[in-house]
Amino acid sequence: MKKIISVIFILFLTSFVFAQGNAPKTLSQTEYVKMLYDLQKNPGKKDDLVEAIRKRGISFELTDGLRGLTRTKSKNDNELQRTLEEANRRRQNPTAIKLPSEKEATEILEKTRANTLAAVEEMPDFVVKQLISRSLAYAGTNNFRNLDRLIVAVSYRSSGQEEYKLLSRNGVLENNPKPKQTYSEVFGDCIDNAAGGASVFG
């Protein structure tokens, strides 16, 4: 599972680097208006228009007239209007969103790949939440009463290591829970606070 995550992440970054060298031509005003009229006839094309604006940007000044036309043809679609405004800000300040060079992008990719692989090695194979309800009874009485309800995060590694974190007690979240190596470390404070001569059942 960890290898799959790392491979997917690296492939995504690789595709990002190669995409920089094949940047599509920016959207002209004529092309945008044509797509707006197509949108009016076929509302299902909205996602295509939004994606085109995000990927290609716009080469024209966004005037109040174009804003009004966008509202009319898109039936006041908020996502399209917001995307168009973002593209206009990028057009006005292209330096702020300038993509790194191919060399810089490759260096970033290599560093990210190394950091990702290192992080994957430290990830547990899986993490589960355990819901535990504990009861307490005085020795010999067998008359149990509810003590508390715990939520514990259990992480496991293929090397056989397990770690436990007490996430909450009786619905109250624990602040910055520290990983413990055994259940007794996690529950020790609760057990120690139980009444003398009592037995605890989890």
N, C-alpha and C positions, 0 to 999 in steps of 0.2 A: 504493500500500500504506500509506504513512504517513497519507494522508488518511482511509483506511478506519479505521485504528486510532484516530485522533483523533475521528472521528464516533461510533464505537461507544462510546468512553469518555465523551463528552459526553452521549450519549443515556442511558447508564447513570446518570450523575449527575442528569440531568433527571428520570428516573423515580424516583430516590431522593427528590428534593425534593417531587414531587407525591404520593408515597406517604405523606409525613408528614401531609398534610391528610386522608388517608383511612385513618387507623389503625383496624384492626378491634378489636372489643370483646375484652377479655381473656377468657381461658379460665376458665370456672367449674369448681368441683370436680365438680359433677354432669355437666357436659359432658365433662370429662376422663375420669371413671370410665366413662362410656358408650363413649367412644372406646377405652378400654382393653379393654373386653369385646368390642367389635367387632374389635379387633386380635387377640384370642385366636382368634376364629373365622376371621379372614382376615389372616394375617401380612403379606400384601402391602401392608397399609395403614400399615405402620410409618412410611414416609417422609412420608405425609400428616400423621400425628400429630406427628412430630418438627418438621415445617415449621410446623404450627399453634402448637406451643409456642414456637418461636423467633420467629415473627412476632407472635403475639398476647400472649405472656406468660401468667402465671397470676395469678388473683385470690385464691387460697386458700393457707392455710398448709400447707407440705409436712411431714406428720407421718410418724412411723416406720410407721404403718399403711399410708399411701399408698405409701411406699417399698416395703414388702413386697408390696402388691398389684401395683405396677408390675413388680417382679421376677418375680412369679408369672405374670401375664398376658402379659408380653413374653418369657418364657423367658430371663430374665437378660440382656436386650439391653443392652450397655454404652452404646451411643450414646444410646438413649432415656433411660437413667438419668442420664447425664451432662448431657443437654439439660435434663432436669427440674431438676436441681440448679442449673444455670446460671440458669434462669428463676426459681427460688426466691431466688437471690442478687439478681437484678435487682428482684424484688418487695420484698425487704427494704431495698434501697438504691436507690430509683428516681432519686434526684438524680444519682447517678454515671453513669447511662445516659440522662439526659434529652436528648432530641433538641433541636437548635437551633430557634429560631423560624423562620417562613417567610422573614422578612427576612434573618436571619443565613444561612440555607441558600442563599438567592438570591445573597448576596454571595460566599459560599464557591464557589458554582457558577461565578460570573462570573470570579473569580480563577483557579479551576482551569482554566476554559476557556482563558483567556488564557495561562496557564503551559503548558498542554498544547499549544496551537498553536505557541507559541514553541519548545517542546522538539522538536516534530515537525519543524520546519524545520531543526533541528540534527542530526536523525537521519540516518544514511546510508541509501541506498536498499536496500542489502543488505550482509550480512557473511558471509563464508565462511571456512572453515579450509582452509589448504593444508598438505598433508603432504609434506615435502621430505626426500629422502635424498641426501646429498652424498658424493662420492668424491674422493680425492686421488691424484695420480700425479706423479712427478718428470718434469720436462720432457723430452719426446722418448721416454720409455719406454712410454707408453700402458698402463702397468701400474697400474690404479686399485685403491685399497683404500678401504674405508668410512671416511669422516671423521666424520660425525655425522648424526643424524636431527632434523629441526626441525618444529615445528608453528607456523604463522604465521597470524594473523587478518588478513584483507584486507577492508577496508570501502571501498565505492564510493558516490559521489554522482553524480547526474545531471549536475552541473556539470563532471564530468570529474576530480574530485579522488579520489585513492586514498590510503589510509593503511595502514601495515603495523605489526603488533605481533608480536614474537617471544614466543610463549606458553610454549614449552618446548624444551629441547635435550637429546636423548638421554633423554627421559622425565622430566627434572628441570624443574619449573615455574620460570619466571622470576618474580622478585618485582617487582611494580608495573611491568610492561613499558610503555615510553613509545612513543607512536605515532611512526612515521617516515614520511617522504614517498617514499622509494625503497627498493628491495631492497638496494642497496649500503650504505645507512645501517644497515639491519637486520643484514646479514651482515658488515659491515666488520670487526668485532672478530674474528670467526671466521676470515676470510680472512687478516687480518694475522698471526694466530697460526700459520698454516700454515707448514710448513718452507720455507726459502728455495729458490728455483728450482723450486718445485712448482706444479702447476696444479690448480685446484679445479673440479669438475664438479658442478652441482646438478640 
